[in-house]
Each structure stands twice: as structure tokens, then as C-alpha cells.
Amino acid sequence: MTAKTPDSPAPANARPRDSRRRYLRDSATFSLAILVLIWLVATRYLPFTPLPQGVSAASLSGWAYLATTWLGHYGLLAQLLWLPLGLLGMILPARSARRWLWLPAGILAGSALSALIIDSLVYAQYRFHLNGFMLSMFLNDSNGEIFEFDATTWLLGACTLLGLIALCCGLAYRLSGPAAIKRAHRLPTGKLHALLFLMLLASHIQHIVSDAHHNLQVTREAPAFPLLFPATARDFMEDHGWLDARTAEAAKVHIQNFGAGSLAYPAVPLKQDDDVITSRGVDSQPANILFLVIDSWRADSFTAEAMPHLHAALADGLHFPDHISGGNSTRTGFFSLLSGLTANYVTPMENDGLGSVLVNQALQRQWPLGLFSSASFNGVGLDRSLFPKVPDLRLRTLGDSPAMRDRVMTTDWLAWQAQRRQTALQQDAHALKPWLGVLFYDAPHGYSLPRGASTPFQPSATGMDYLTLGPDTDPTPVRNLYLNSLYHLDRQLARVIQDLKEHGEWDNTVLVVTGDHAQEFNDSGKNFWGHNGNFTRYQTQVPLILRGPGIPAGHYGSQLPLPPVTAHYDVVPTLLRHVMGISNPPSDYSMGHDLLRTLDHQPEVDNEWVLSGSYQDFGIIQRDRIYALEGTGGYAVYDGEMNRRQALGEGANPVMKVMEAMRRFYAN
């Protein structure tokens, strides 16, 4: 990768083959220099890497795995950077390659290092790496609905990128000088690359053995390495008698990928029996259904101080004090609410185009559908997973901030209601039809306030910059900014409620008021902010209030010693039975239960576990522990404050039960 300079003329008798060989050697030397920079950036992952504990054979193997993976895997990343440079050197004329390729080498290396820094920031906050899905969301987030960065953040990112490119270009050009070339030729470049490759092989062999024997001291380290896909070979080892199958099965705890097969969903056709309807409106017609969903809504933020209008309006509703979302992200949390399914069904539901069974029932009955979202439905694929059969689905709301989009969406909803009522007056046959509405608000997710809005909760931050947050950051100003956002959102909700009351529909509508997931402010003290970082209740517990005809007021299970644990995927079975008259057992079409089965003299729903999902991982949430299941197959057990706990015995471990439940609607 040397550039021809006045100080280093190529010999007159140099053959192209020799020139290419020198270029390949010099570019390989450059990749070793970049590897040192990669190692420096990679130290940012170490605080979040679960290091081996104690002194034992298992912990020693953990340290060995950390060392070999550090050398081998990051060495592989450096070699992957060298690969396109080597190919260009083989394609281009030898003289051009030696003269000019230092520039693309520096640009490529600087860009890769910038991406690694961004990934380390994401991992530090959320404990997952950048992936294709996140990149797709970022590239398609034209309105800044999902990722919101201020000008300072963009400027810092641009300066970092340009600075690293300049550094790498300078390093590449410097290494092309005659003195540097002479020193570099003394390095055993080929042997060093061979050593890195041997370390890579050793790393994967260690993981194969440790995974088969369930050595968590090794396997739990792997998720911290970006772009690492550790090898496993349990079946191969069992087939060759290198592993006791019964021992391996007893220790095996991992999530399988069931998404390849198509779904058999619903398991049996749905049957309608109007005798099971308990929520009826005028003239004994089924009631309307309205979802009021707030993005990033914490359970403890639903107070009379933060949301006075909504709190007063729902005083006679049924409140669920320990309600868990089916996801710590919008993609999974909102999906579980509207589908009645767990997060592992998101992708197959997208691929099969089946859609929400609740929405499909409304379509079959020709109910008017008012589906509104402040952020776009297609930003995280909800249009494909929930609404593929809805004609002319409204995908987005216009506005330059989440707060403005919320206001515009509310105005558009009121206009839709007015048009629906006008149509009902003109068409008597349509007048008595119930309707299904969804309003998905976004302001708290973006910590967004209307322009010039008051801030009653003090001290309040003036804006949200995730790059400034750390383990020692005082969460109070950020939390108060969030509460101020809810305070002003409450006024939009009041407009919706007042409209229902003015038109005589308030007592003829079943309201489902909840959030898609919660929002953490470093509550656990582990530097988690926002959501999609863990499965504690700080990120998964949301309010749930049901209100409408036939729904009793009060707090669910208030007579019990502990409040029952309910889940997002319990909502659809409740509505299908008590509003739409579906007589099938919930297990025919849902992973949840009927929350109003107490009306049939059955006990309250109290889930032994709730399966919550992120973009890659899953969390099995119980009262006193969380099983965090990684997409790679590893797992860890935490308490509610994200402190690591020991796994329980086989009899108390819920993972196998969850895995069996997750297979329910797969055809194969």
C-alpha cells in the first residue's frame, strides 16, 4: 500500500508481480497498525463485559477465551478491512495501486473505527450492537421520529468521523514513506497474521466446548464483541460421543430460531357467540374499542399531578397495578398489545402477512377503523406485523416534533370521528356499527414539549442528549422533562375524551389505556437509560386501565396478598371475548388470558412469567427474577435491579416452559 514518492522511486527493472507482492505486504502491515487502534476503541466494551469470577477451571477458561477472542476476533476485523485493499491492489495497475490506495485505505479504516465507536456507545447504553435492522430504521427515519439528535450531536459525530479518517489517511501515507517501509519490512507480517488466525480458531473451539458444557464464564462474554458469531457444535459432539447428551440437555438453556417455518394461526377458526359478550353499548350492540397508547410510559408516572385530565377520567376504570409489556421496545411491545402474541412472532407475522386477529375481526365485521400514530407505523414494521390487511393504512403524521405530531394526530382523529358520524347519519345501516380506534402518542419518547410550553416539574432539563448521560448523571432533570412532556400530552388526551362525552360515546366505548413499554432513568444504578436495554420493570412495566360498559371499577386483584402479574398479550383475548363475542379459548389465537374471566367466576389472571422481547433478545420476567435470553443462545439471571443471580434448579427454571409455549402457533 506504498505510494510512489520522489524519495522512493520504483526500480527501473521492477516487475509488476514483485510490485504487487510488496503492496500486499505493506497493506497487511497497515492493517496491523489499524488493529492497534481497534484494540484501543474496543476497551470501551470492557466495562460491560462480564469478566470471569473466582478461581476455577471454568474461570481460567473464561480468561483464556477473553484473550484469544480479543486477539483473534479483532484481528479478523482488521483483516476484513485489508481484504478490499488487497483486491484493489490485485485489480489496479501496480504503479497506481502503490501511489493512490493509501487514500481509500485511510477512508475505509477511519469509517470503520467511527462505526466501532458508535457501536460501543450503543452497547454501553442498551447492551446490544448495531445491526441491519437499526441501520434500516436510521436510513428510513426521514422525520426523526425514532432517532432524534440535536445539532451538537451531529457536529460531534461529523468531527469524529473526519478526524479518524484524517488520522488513518495520515498513518497510511506515513507508512508509505521509504524509512517506514524499511522498518516495516523487518516485521514478520505474515507470521503475525497467521498467529491472529490461530487465535481466532482457538477462540471458536473454546466456545464450542464451553457451550456444550454450559460454561457461562465463557459464553456470557461473547455478546460484548461486535460482529461475533461464536461457533457451537453440540449435535456434532453428541453424534461422535464427545458429549453426554443427557447432561447437555439438562444444562441447555437457549432460544431456538423457530421463525423459518410458517405459522398455523389461529390454531382453529374463530367462532362467534354473542352470548359471551359482556361489554355492550346502545341497543345491545357491541361497544366501540379505543386504544390510547403512549410511547415510553412508565407505570409510576400515571399520577394526578402529571396527567390530571386522564387520571380523573379513568377514576372509575379497572386498573392493573403490575402490568408488563410484551417488549422493551415499540416493535415488540406494541405488537404484543395489538396481536395477543409474544415477541418471537413479530418476524413470522411480518413474513406471513397475517395481521392482528383483533383488527382482522373488525375488518370482517366492517367496523370503521381509525388507526393513527404520531410516529410512523412503518418505522418499526408495525404496518407489516399488525395491519397488512388494512386498506389505505395511514402510516404517519406530519409535524416537526413529537409534541406537534401528537397535536396534529389528535386533530386528525377528531376530524375522522366527525366524518364517521356524518356518514352514519347519512347511512342508517352504518349508524349502529361499532368502531375500532388506535391513537399512538409519541411525545414522552422524544421528551418533547410544545413550543413555549410551561415546565411545572422542576428542575427540568431543556433537552435530551444521550451522549451526556452516565452512571453519575443526576436523573432528576431528565425525569422532570419526561413528566413535563406527559403533562402537556394529557391535554391532547383530554380532547379525545371530551369529544366522546359530547357525542354520547363515552359510556359506549371500551378504552384500553396503556404504553408500549416503559422508560428507565438509571433506576437500577447500572447506567441504563431509556428502553431496549434490559427487562427490568423500569423498562417493561406500564399502566393498564380498562374502562367501559360491563367492566368493573377498581384495582385488579386488590383482595389478593400481591397484585396479579398481567401482560400486554392478555388484552386481545379479553376484547375478543367480551366485546366481539369470540367463544374460542384464548390458547387458540393468543399467548395470553382473559383478564375479565372473573365475570365468569374464575380467578384473576396471574402470570407465572411474562415473555418480553427486544430487537434481538428475550426476557422471561417473574416477580423476583429475570431470565435474559440472548439471540446467540446464552442467558443470564438477574434480580429486579439488574444484579446477577445464580440460576435455579431445573424444576424452578421457566425457560423450557417458555420455549414450549413459543412454539404454539408454528406449523412445524
Buried (B, 14 or more C-beta within 10 A) or exposed (E): BBBBEEEBEBEEEBEEEEBBEBBBBBBBBBBBBBBEBBBEBBEBBEEBBBBBEEEEEBBEBBBBBBEBBBBBBBBBBBBEBBEEBBEBBEEBEBEEBBBBBBBBBBBBBBBBBBBBBBBBBBBBBBBBBBBEBBEEBEEEBEBEBBEBBEEEBEEBBEEBBEEBBEBBBEBBBEBBBEEBBEEBEEEEBEEBBEBBBBBBEBBBBBBBBBBBBBBBBBBBBBBBBBBBEBEBBBEEBBEEEEBEBEEBEEBBBBBEEBBEEBBEBBBEEBEBEEEBBBBBBEEEEBBBBBBBBBBBBBBEBBEEEBBBBBBEBBEEBBBBBBBBBBBBBBBBBBBBBBBBBBBBBBBBBBBBEBBBBBBBBBBEEEBBBBBBBBBBBBBBBBBBBBBBBBEEBBBBBEBEBBBBBBBBBBEBBBEBBEEBEEEBEEEEEEEEBBBBBBBBBBBBBBBBBBEEBEBEBEEBBEEBBBEEBEEEBEBBBBBBBBBBBBBBBBBBBBBBBBBBEEEEBBEBBBBBBBBBBBBBBBBBEBBBBBBBBBBBBBBBBBBBBBBBBBBEEEEBBEEEEEBBBBBBBBBBBBBBBBBBBBBBBBBBBBBBBBBBBBBEEEEBBBBEBBBBBBBBBBBBBBEEBBBBBBBBBBBBBBEBEBEEEEBEEEEEBBBEEBBEBBEBBBEE
